[in-house]
Amino acid sequence: MKARAVITLVMAWLFCTGGPALGKGGVPFDPITDVHWGEIEFAIVGVCFCPKLEGFPPKIVMVPGLVLEYWEPFLLEETVSTPFYSPMLGEATATALLDELGGKNNSSNSVESANESTFTQAHAYLAPITGLIPMLCSSWDYGAWVSEFDPTWQSDELAAIITPEAALYANPVMQMACMADAAAVNIGWPLDDMPWCIGSSGSSYPMTGHVDNDNLIQANNTAASRLIYKLNRIGMICDPADNPCGCNHTPVWIKSHYKMHVVRPDNRSPAYPVGKAAEFYGAGLNPPYMGAMGSSDEFLWLVYRRQMCCTCCD
């Protein structure tokens, strides 16, 4: 816990220097009103036995307990066109010296279809709601993440350092297979056996802010979903639904263990599986200049993680 607090404070200090972004603003995230508490769906789903050290000299014994299951609102993700802008705070926290850090959107009116793309920076923070509800399952998650300091988020080539398997899926056959995942996600059942797909949001690779889609809402959903995958890949978050006796690190994500909803530039519910088509929640979400609760093209997503733990050991 001390290490997590230190990392979070250091990142907050580093991130909160600089001047405002011209014309950008919005309503800061409110953990009371912006969290859809009905998404948590707390339940007791069975019994469990987990190993625990007891006695002296210590020995391993199997301790019984109850399996608790719920959806934990654990992560806030920002996908932004303005470097260092924070929809969570409703203001910029720094300014970028490099124009290349800025987001872009090439319209479908472009002469070449290859130019139909979006680039966005992305940030992640552990959601500041731990003290508001009794989170009964512990996890091993760390600090914050800011893409402006990550060269692998800016470059598809550098991203291959942490995703060498991406070359296996960079072909029309594997990408066409994502149509099955898109259909499944839109009825509520993402296909975990297809980790290279993000439903209607397209491909999990490259794990960068470059998205081959000029639909801003869907492209930002893609970037936010890729960030969940990336944080799993680099060990910054773990998956507690994979093991009732602990929180496993899953370098290949299990998509069905996450759902999310957009909070800025407007707050929309309910939470959907990753990769849900923007048509289900995006009408009027991102109007020109200013949305209902924040600047256009600057998105904040609340990610819920499926929690499952044994009461014997948490």
SULLINVEN-V711567 format. One record per backbone hydrogen bond with DSSP energy under -0.5 kcal/mol. NH is the residue of the N-H (numbers start at 0). CO is the residue of the C=O. Records with the same first field share a line. If there is no record, write none. Layout:
# SULLINVEN-V711567
NH: CO  CO
This chain:
# SULLINVEN-V711567
4: 0
5: 1
6: 2
7: 3
8: 4
9: 5
10: 6
11: 7
12: 8
13: 9
14: 10
15: 11
16: 13
23: 20
25: 89
26: 292
27: 25
28: 87
30: 28
33: 29
36: 34
38: 35
39: 36
42: 68
44: 42  66
45: 66
47: 64
49: 62
51: 60
53: 58
58: 53
60: 51
62: 49  60
64: 47
66: 45
67: 65  308
68: 42
69: 306
70: 39
71: 69  304
72: 70
73: 71  302
74: 302
75: 124
76: 300
77: 122
78: 298
79: 120
80: 296
82: 80
84: 81
85: 90
86: 84
88: 85
89: 85
90: 85
92: 83
98: 96
100: 97
101: 98
102: 80
103: 118
105: 116
106: 104
109: 106
114: 111
115: 112
116: 105  114
117: 210
118: 103
119: 208
120: 79
122: 77
123: 144
124: 75
125: 142
126: 73
128: 126
129: 126
131: 128
132: 128
134: 132
135: 133
140: 138
141: 235
144: 123
146: 121
148: 145
149: 146
150: 148
152: 149
153: 149  150
154: 150
158: 154
159: 155  156
160: 157
161: 158
162: 158
165: 162
166: 163
167: 164
168: 164  165
169: 165  166
170: 168
174: 170
175: 171
176: 172
177: 174
178: 175
179: 176
180: 176
181: 177
182: 178
183: 179
184: 180
185: 181
186: 183
187: 184
188: 183
191: 189
193: 190
196: 193
197: 201
199: 274
200: 197
201: 198
203: 195
204: 195
207: 205
208: 152
210: 117  208
212: 210
215: 213
218: 214
219: 215
220: 216
221: 217
222: 218
223: 219
224: 220
225: 221
226: 222
227: 223
228: 224
229: 225
230: 226
231: 227
232: 228
233: 229
234: 231
235: 230
236: 230
238: 247
239: 237
241: 238
242: 239
245: 242
247: 238  245
250: 248
252: 250
254: 252
256: 253
257: 254
258: 303
259: 271
260: 301
262: 299
263: 299
267: 261  265
271: 259
273: 257
275: 272
279: 276
280: 277
281: 277
284: 281
285: 281
286: 283
289: 287
290: 293
292: 264
293: 264
294: 24
295: 288
297: 294
298: 78  296
299: 263
300: 76
301: 260
302: 74  300
303: 258
304: 71
305: 256
306: 69  304
308: 67
309: 243
310: 65
312: 309
313: 309
